[in-house]
């Protein structure tokens, strides 16, 4: 079995990404999964990795642009402008870091996410390091394409629901018919729950462009042809958008 340091070095050279935190003690299984999933996505969509500067397995509390929410397991952080922390931490505008927060145990990720999947908050079978990594890397795909994915998703939904008379045409992001239809094939995390005044409720008020596409992408990658039909459709559109943008 390849050493973790050797895997990290190989990925660094292949995708010009700095990998940090893999040399900390413990959780070798999680580290291998993180890097394997990164390699799997990067191999298929390499141009989207051009702005990824760091792949990190870190203590989020002392990381630039780190984890603000204690419940956050992983995230993609993008520099909005040039930021100079020090030679090792400096970011140029648009550069990204994919970050996993270190936890106390090897199984912490799976345990924490299982509750979310069981409650319908996360897509089926994505309660794993791999599922989380694919979710985060789908954000990279969306952001790399100058948010083409986020701009187009409304049109994709209108196409998907073209024959569904309960969904308003042209598409209204707040349409109850649209939200009711989507909830049958999308996770709870795919939606926003705040009203026009910013008050939080328990029912979706619109879909979240960022998280809906990430959840759909992860569902299709992890579950294949057993994924929700909507997820498979969105995944196909995202790949098509990548291929068109990468030309």
N, C-alpha and C positions, 0 to 999 in steps of 0.2 A: 504494500500500500504506500502511495506517495506521501511524503511528509507534507504537513500543512504549509510550512515555509516555502517548499518547492512549488506547491500549487499556486500560492499567492504570487511568487516570483514569475511563474509562467503567465498568469493572467495579467500581471502588471506590464510585462513586455508585449503581450498580444494586443492589449487594448489601451495602453498608455494611461493606466489608472493606478493611483497610489492606494495600496491596500494596507490598512492599519488595524491593529488590535488582534490580529490572528495569532500573535506570539504571546498573548496573555495566557496564563494557566487555565486549563479546564475547558469544558464545553466543546471538545474537538468535533463531536458529531454535528453540532449546530454549525460550526465554522465550515466544515466540509459541505454541508447542504447549502449554505449561503453562497459559497464560491462555485459550486457545481451549477446551481440555478442561474447565477450570474453568467457563467460561461455558456449555458444553453441558450439563453436569450440573446446574449451578445454575439454569438456565432451566427444566429439567424438574421439579426438586425444590427449589424456592426456600426453603421453610420450614426445610429441613435446614441451610441456610446461615446461619441466624440467629445461631448461636453461633460462627461462624468469624470471628475477629477479624483474623487476619493470613494472607495468602498470600505466602510468602517464597521468594526465590531467594538463598540466603545461604551464608556460610562458617559451617558448623555449630559450629565450635569456640568461637565467641564469642556464641552465641545462647542466650538463656534457655530451659531445657528442651531443649537442643540434641541433636546426634547423639552418642550414647555409643559406638556401634559404627562403626568406620571403614568397614565394608562397607555401612553403611546409606546408601541413595541418597535416600530421601524418607520422611517420616513425618508422622503427625498427632499433635500434642502437645495434651493437654487439661489445663487447670489444675484440680487437685483442690480447691483453696481459693484465696481471694483472695491474689494475690502482687503486691507493689509493687516493681518494679525501678527504674523512673523513669517519667516521664509517658508516654513512647513505648512502653515495654515492659510496662506493668502489665496483669495479667490478673485477671478476676473468675472465681470458681469456675464451671467448665463451659465457659468460652471456649476456643476451639481455634486452633491455628496449623497450616496445611498447609505443610510445608517441603520444598524441594528443595535438595540440597547442590550448590553450584557445583563444577564439575570442570575439569580442565585443557584439555579439548577438546570441541568441539561433538558429536562422535560417541561420547563416552565412555559415555553412558548406554546406547545401543544395543549397543555392544560388550560392556559388562559384563553386560547382561541376556541377551544371546544365549546365552552359556554356560549360564546358569540354565535357559533354555527348552530348549536341546538336551539337558540332563541330566534334564529332567522336573521340575525344582524349581519352575519358574514355568509358568503356563498358556500354551498355544500362542499365538504371535504377540503376546504382551504385552511383548516385549523392545523397549520404546519409551518415550519420555516420556509419550505418551498412555496406554499401558497402565498405567504406574506411577501416573499421576495418577488414573485411574479407580479403581485399587485403593485408593489413599489416601482418595479421596472416598467410597468405599463404607463406610470406617470412620466417616466423618462421618455418613452416613445411619444407621448402626447406633447410634452414640453419641447422636445427636440424639433418637432415639426412646426414650430412657431404656433402651436395650439390649433393647427388645422383640424385635428380630431375634435377638439372642444367646440370649434366653430361649426363643424359639420354634423355633430351628433343629433341635433334637432331634426335635420333633414333625413337622417338615417331612420330615426324613430317614425317619422311620417311615412317613409317608405315601408317600414316593417308593419305598420298598422293601417296600411292603405285600405284594406278590406274590412277593417273593424269599424262599424258604424257608431260605436259608442265613444270613439276617440275623435275629438273635434278636428276639423280641417278648415283652414290651415292650422298647424299645430299650436296649441296654447300650453306653455310649460306648466301652468297651474290648473289645467283642465282635470276635473275629477275623473272623467272617463279615461284619460291617459294614465293618471296615477293608479287607478284601480287595475287597469290592464297590466301596467308594469309591475305592480306588487306581486303578481302571480309568477313572475319570472325574473325577479331582481331581489337582492338582499336589502335588508333594512338600512344598511350603511350607504345605499345608493341614493338616498333621498335627503332633502332638507326638511326641517320641522319647524322653522321659524316663520312667523307671519310678517306682514309688511312693516310692522312696528318693531320687529326683532324679538317678539315674545315666542318662547319655545313651547311647543305642544307635543302631543303624542302621535298625531297623524301627519303624514307627508304633505307638504305644501307645494313642493316641486322636486324634480330630480336634481341631484348634484352632479354637474357635468364631469368634474374630476373623479369623484368616487364611483359613480355609476359605471363609467368606462373602465376604471381599474378593476372593479369587482367583476364585471362581465368578462374582461380579458382573462382574469385569474380563473374564473369558473371554466371557461373554454379550454384554457391551457391544462388545468388540473383534471378536468372531468371528460374532456374530449367530446365524443358524440353523445355522451350522457348528460352534458351540460344543458342548461335551459336553452330553448331555441333562440331566445332574444340574445343571450350571451354569445352563442355561436355566430349569429348574424353580425353583432357589433364587433366581435373579434375579427371576422372576415373583412369588415369595412376598415378596421384599424390597420390590418396588414396591407390592404389595398392602398390606403392613404400613405403608409410608409413607403411602399414601393414606388408610388407616383412621386412623392416628395424627394426620394433618394436618387431619382434619375439625374 
